[in-house]
């Protein structure tokens, strides 16, 4: 997934720079991949449930930062899920 910053804008609502938003998106992408790996290897029902819950939380945070980046005109590669 290609993520690049076109604007060096600081948002009023979060005071995050474009680089910080992109950094959060990259970190979340990695955490989502790790969560999927753990989910695929887990056999215990309670741990599977926890992985599902964590995965949904990670995806929600990713959507939040993705929408923020879009509002600021930061180009972000599409997330294929």
N, C-alpha and C positions, 0 to 999 in steps of 0.2 A: 504494500500500500504506500503510494507516494504521498507525502505530506510536505507542502512547501508554504512558506509565508510570503505573501505579496505585500502586506502592510505591516508596519511596525507600530500598531495602534495599541494604546492602553485603554481598557474598557473602564467606564465610570462605575459600573455596578460591581466589578470584581477586582479592578486594578491589576489585571494580569496582562502581560505583554503577549504578542502573537507567539513568540518562542516558548513561553510558559504554557500556553494553551496547547501548542503542538507537542510539547514535552509530555503533558498530561495524556494526550491522545495516544502517543506512542507507548507510554507506560501502561495505559489501560489495555491497549491491543495485546501487549505481552502478557498481562495478567489474565486476559480472556483466554489466550492460547494455553496458558498454564492450567487454568481452571478446567478447560476442555480435556486436557491430558489426564488430570487427576480424576475427572468424572469417568473417563473411559477405562481407567484402571481400578476403580473402586468397586467393591462387591457388597459392602455393608449398606443396608437400607438407609440407616440414619445418615451415613456419610454421603450417599448419593443425594439425599434430600438437601443436605447442607451445600453440596456442590451446585445443585440447581438454584438454590436461593442466592448463593454468592454470585453465580453467573448472571442471574437477572439483575442483581445490584450493580455489577460491573458494566453490563450493557446499558443500564439506565444512566450511569455516570458518563459513559462514552457518548450517549445521545445528547446529554446536557452540554458537554464540551464541543461536540460536533455542531450543534445548533448555535452555540456561542461563536464558533469560528466562522460559520456561514454568515451570521449577522455582521461580523466585522470584515467580511470579504476575504478571509483567509482561505486559500485553496486547500482542500482536504480530499484525498482520494476516497472514493466510495467504499463503504464498508459492506462487504458481500456476506450477508447473513440471511 
